[in-house]
């Protein structure tokens, strides 16, 4: 059976003083996630807020343990990447 994993992360970017600054941080994070993990990534909420962002990371697999381990790795990567730029306010993993 094909499983879909979706990781939703809400970020607070306290240093962002404009949408341009926020988008620069989010675009860099999205590009690195796509390149490193070959996943789909989208910003989906707070599009007009300077200091808040929500991104979703999606991946397909037939193996639940593979999804779990990859999303753990992705979560750690995001935490390391946003240090100094953003704080993770909320993180939620859904596997369907």
C-alpha positions as CSV (number, residue, x, y, z in Angstrom):
1,X,0.0,0.0,0.0
2,X,1.3,3.5,-0.9
3,X,1.6,5.8,2.1
4,X,1.7,9.6,2.1
5,X,3.6,11.5,4.8
6,X,3.0,15.2,5.4
7,X,5.0,17.2,7.9
8,X,3.6,20.6,8.7
9,X,5.8,23.1,10.4
10,X,4.9,26.5,11.7
11,X,7.8,28.9,12.0
12,X,8.3,32.3,13.8
13,X,10.9,34.6,12.2
14,X,11.5,37.4,14.7
15,X,14.2,39.1,12.7
16,X,12.3,39.4,9.5
17,X,11.4,43.0,8.9
18,X,9.8,42.5,5.5
19,X,8.1,39.9,3.4
20,X,11.3,39.9,1.2
21,X,13.4,38.9,4.2
22,X,11.0,36.2,5.2
23,X,10.7,34.8,1.7
24,X,14.5,34.7,1.4
25,X,14.8,32.4,4.5
26,X,11.8,30.2,3.5
27,X,13.0,29.9,-0.1
28,X,16.5,28.8,1.0
29,X,15.0,26.2,3.4
30,X,12.6,24.9,0.7
31,X,15.4,24.6,-1.9
32,X,17.7,22.8,0.5
33,X,14.9,20.3,1.5
34,X,14.1,19.6,-2.1
35,X,17.7,19.1,-3.1
36,X,18.8,17.0,0.0
37,X,15.7,14.9,0.5
38,X,13.9,14.9,-2.9
39,X,10.6,15.9,-1.3
40,X,7.7,18.2,-2.2
41,X,7.7,21.4,-0.1
42,X,5.3,24.3,-0.1
43,X,4.6,27.3,2.0
44,X,0.9,27.2,2.7
45,X,-0.1,29.7,5.4
46,X,0.8,33.2,6.7
47,X,1.8,34.2,3.2
48,X,1.3,37.9,4.0
49,X,2.8,37.9,7.5
50,X,6.4,39.0,7.9
51,X,7.3,36.9,10.9
52,X,5.3,33.8,10.5
53,X,5.4,30.9,8.0
54,X,4.0,27.5,7.6
55,X,5.5,24.9,5.3
56,X,4.5,21.4,4.4
57,X,6.9,18.7,3.4
58,X,5.4,15.7,1.6
59,X,6.7,12.3,0.7
60,X,5.4,8.9,-0.6
61,X,6.6,5.5,0.4
62,X,5.3,1.9,0.8
63,X,7.2,1.5,4.1
64,X,6.0,3.4,7.2
65,X,9.3,3.0,9.0
66,X,11.1,4.6,6.1
67,X,8.7,7.6,6.2
68,X,9.2,7.9,10.0
69,X,13.0,7.8,9.8
70,X,13.1,10.3,6.9
71,X,10.8,12.7,8.6
72,X,12.9,12.5,11.8
73,X,15.9,13.4,9.7
74,X,14.1,16.2,7.9
75,X,12.9,17.6,11.3
76,X,16.4,17.7,12.6
77,X,17.7,19.3,9.4
78,X,15.0,22.0,9.6
79,X,15.9,22.7,13.3
80,X,19.6,23.1,12.4
81,X,18.9,25.2,9.3
82,X,16.6,27.8,11.0
83,X,18.9,28.5,14.0
84,X,19.4,32.2,14.2
85,X,16.6,32.9,11.7
86,X,13.5,31.3,13.0
87,X,11.9,29.2,15.8
88,X,9.7,26.2,15.3
89,X,6.4,27.0,16.9
90,X,4.6,23.8,15.9
91,X,5.4,20.6,14.1
92,X,2.9,17.9,13.1
93,X,3.4,14.7,11.1
94,X,0.5,12.9,9.4
95,X,0.8,9.6,7.6
96,X,-2.1,8.5,5.5
